[in-house]
Amino acid sequence: MKQSSLRHAIAGLAIVAASGAAYADKANDTLRVAFTKELENVDSYFNSSREGVVLQRAVWDGLIYRDPATNEYKGNLATSWEWVDDLTLEFKLREGVTFHNGEPFNADDVVYTVNFVAKEENGVKTQRNVNWMKSAEKIDEYTVRIHLKDKFPAAIEFLSGPVSMYPNEYYAEAGPSGMGLEPVGTGPYKVVSVTPGQHFVLEKNENYHDSPKGQPEIANVDIRTIPDVNTQMAELFSGSLDLIWQVPADQAEKLAEMDQFTVTNESTMRVGYLSMDAAGRSGDTPFTNLKVRQAVNHAINREELVAALLKGKSKVVWTPCFPSQFGCVEEAATQYEYDPEKAKALLAEAGYPDGFTTEFYAYRDREYAEAILSYLNAVGIKSDFKFLQYSALRELNMTGDVPLAFLTWGSFSVNDASAMVSQFFKHGSLDDARDDQVLADLEVADSATDAETRIENYTKAIERITEQAYWAPMFSYNTNYVSTNEVEYTPTADEVLRFTTMEWK
């Protein structure tokens, strides 16, 4: 946001604040929250946005739960688990759990869910989250086995995150479209109503089981999609909202100066990067040339982006994964110092002494995208800038129609490199590199049961990806959470809004 616009927005908000508005709907025990991006489908298997992850963790449960503070795995819908062999996991299920519609939870639900999502033809949005599973088998009413297609040591991590359990009877009838409109899970919150993409109302599940997620304190959560952050802030001041998040650093800094708000900054697992069409999927593009891709990497001042725009707990990232993820070896990555003159020289060597013009896509953080464009323009790479909704840009990415894009990935908060580097570099629909050497290294890294072998092969893949400059990784994200002083909340580093840990002061 331009500084003049920011000053005008803050000045207007100060006027609203002076009117003495109430700041929280504590009296009605309703927490009012804003989403910035439109959620394409509430069914957690048919969206890939952070907003979807937030609702997934509130409405549904997985077999396992990973404590975000200690990273300890705990039983959730499963009370225990063991590896029968390298391709088989057996789970003892929690008894006495019911879905929000009253349907009892048992092995049939696990079998139906796994067998449905594991079939590629059923169209789960992020295949990487589920395509390692082959099938599930019922042993008895509360014992189930999940069979893997190949060795996959990250299975427990994925089962603690994006793999939720659905009610078999309801889902067989409702399907993804029905689940998206009337979601049913076992989670701490029930969905009262859905206005697709716009409004979601949750209420406390009074019959929630003894889950490591904890019992919710706040009775109701009212979530509205409000794309403009200035509108969100105005509603925060007027008393129509209690909590907003993903607030840009400059606005958050201004709000932190005001006594009526609590502003908290926390790191996230989200990485911002430029993806370049090295494989030529979008046609005759300069990005098939290694020197052009190297030039793009040298053109960007990552340190300045972090210091001037992201701030907080963000840092420069050189890897095609988040550094905390298992196997994300930072030392393996080639680092490209900011050197616009070198970028120009590389473009000239590649046959573009006067630069070129390309389509450039983005879906979020327009200010960041425009800053990146200014760096590219300075070395001669001009752009036809297209700012799209996330779902529309993802579809274009999947069909290979995007030569250059500013994208982000939060790995569904899965703390394993396979959730990012393998998502984008194993010849799937989002792979713009199509490098057979990288594929071979990742196949070993993803399936090896020996930790050192996994690290060795992720290292090889990261070395190759960064040497070939298939991406320009840039920075990790942080998130600014702003709430009224009536709300007590300590955010976690995985960028999941956990309504169960929120309470009124």
Sequence and secondary structure as in RCSB ss.txt:
>XXXX:A:sequence
MKQSSLRHAIAGLAIVAASGAAYADKANDTLRVAFTKELENVDSYFNSSREGVVLQRAVWDGLIYRDPATNEYKG
NLATSWEWVDDLTLEFKLREGVTFHNGEPFNADDVVYTVNFVAKEENGVKTQRNVNWMKSAEKIDEYTVRIHLKD
KFPAAIEFLSGPVSMYPNEYYAEAGPSGMGLEPVGTGPYKVVSVTPGQHFVLEKNENYHDSPKGQPEIANVDIRT
IPDVNTQMAELFSGSLDLIWQVPADQAEKLAEMDQFTVTNESTMRVGYLSMDAAGRSGDTPFTNLKVRQAVNHAI
NREELVAALLKGKSKVVWTPCFPSQFGCVEEAATQYEYDPEKAKALLAEAGYPDGFTTEFYAYRDREYAEAILSY
LNAVGIKSDFKFLQYSALRELNMTGDVPLAFLTWGSFSVNDASAMVSQFFKHGSLDDARDDQVLADLEVADSATD
AETRIENYTKAIERITEQAYWAPMFSYNTNYVSTNEVEYTPTADEVLRFTTMEWK
>XXXX:A:secstr
  HHHHHHHHHHHHHHHHTT     GGGTEEEEEESS  S SSGGG  SHHHHHHHHHH   SEEE TTT  EEE
SSEEEEEEEETTEEEEEE SS B TTS B  HHHHHHHHHHHT GGG  S GGGTTTEEEEEEEETTEEEEEESS
  TTHHHHHTTT     HHHHHHHHHHHHHHS   SSSEEEEEEETTTEEEEEE TT  S TT    SSEEEEEE
   HHHHHHHHHHTS SEE S  HHHHHHHHTSTTEEEEEEEEEEEEEEEE TT TTSS GGGSHHHHHHHHHH 
 HHHHIIIII TT  B  SSS TTSBT  GGGS      HHHHHHHHHHTT TT EEEEEEESS HHHHHHHHHH
HHHTTEEEEEEE  HHHHHHHHHTT  SEEEEEE GGG  BGGGTHHHHSSSSTT SS  HHHHHHHHHHHH SS
HHHHHHHHHHHHHHHHHTTSEEEEEEEEEEEEEETTEE    TT    GGG EE 
